[in-house]
Amino acid sequence: MTDGIQVLQDVVVFGVAVEGEAVVVDLYGSPANVCGTVRFDLPDLERHTAVDLLDHWSQADTALTLIAHGSAVALQNDHAVFAAQIAASDQ
């Protein structure tokens, strides 16, 4: 942890549910063997897009990076980010 920022790599989405305006994401994995739930409060359009992406990651068993700082949490597909950067640099 650096400056209150937590980074967990290789977490996987186990389940995704919509509860009102929230998207509830069950996660597990990482070298720390974590298991937990993250809640994202999102407006309608963002919520539907997020659920589609999270469902895709869940079905594909995509290894993600969870970044947390205070009450702010993000999930990121590092492999896709790096692949896009490499592809852009090849052009």
ChimeraX attribute file (.defattr): number of C-alpha atoms within 10 A of each C-alpha:
attribute: neighborCount
match mode: 1-to-1
recipient: residues
	/A:1	9
	/A:2	7
	/A:3	6
	/A:4	9
	/A:5	12
	/A:6	13
	/A:7	15
	/A:8	18
	/A:9	18
	/A:10	17
	/A:11	24
	/A:12	26
	/A:13	24
	/A:14	19
	/A:15	16
	/A:16	20
	/A:17	14
	/A:18	15
	/A:19	10
	/A:20	9
	/A:21	12
	/A:22	16
	/A:23	20
	/A:24	17
	/A:25	21
	/A:26	17
	/A:27	20
	/A:28	16
	/A:29	18
	/A:30	17
	/A:31	9
	/A:32	11
	/A:33	10
	/A:34	12
	/A:35	13
	/A:36	11
	/A:37	13
	/A:38	15
	/A:39	15
	/A:40	16
	/A:41	14
	/A:42	15
	/A:43	10
	/A:44	12
	/A:45	8
	/A:46	11
	/A:47	17
	/A:48	14
	/A:49	12
	/A:50	16
	/A:51	17
	/A:52	13
	/A:53	12
	/A:54	22
	/A:55	18
	/A:56	13
	/A:57	18
	/A:58	19
	/A:59	13
	/A:60	11
	/A:61	13
	/A:62	18
	/A:63	20
	/A:64	23
	/A:65	19
	/A:66	20
	/A:67	15
	/A:68	16
	/A:69	14
	/A:70	8
	/A:71	5
	/A:72	9
	/A:73	15
	/A:74	13
	/A:75	19
	/A:76	14
	/A:77	16
	/A:78	15
	/A:79	13
	/A:80	12
	/A:81	10
	/A:82	11
	/A:83	11
	/A:84	12
	/A:85	11
	/A:86	11
	/A:87	9
	/A:88	9
	/A:89	8
	/A:90	7
	/A:91	5
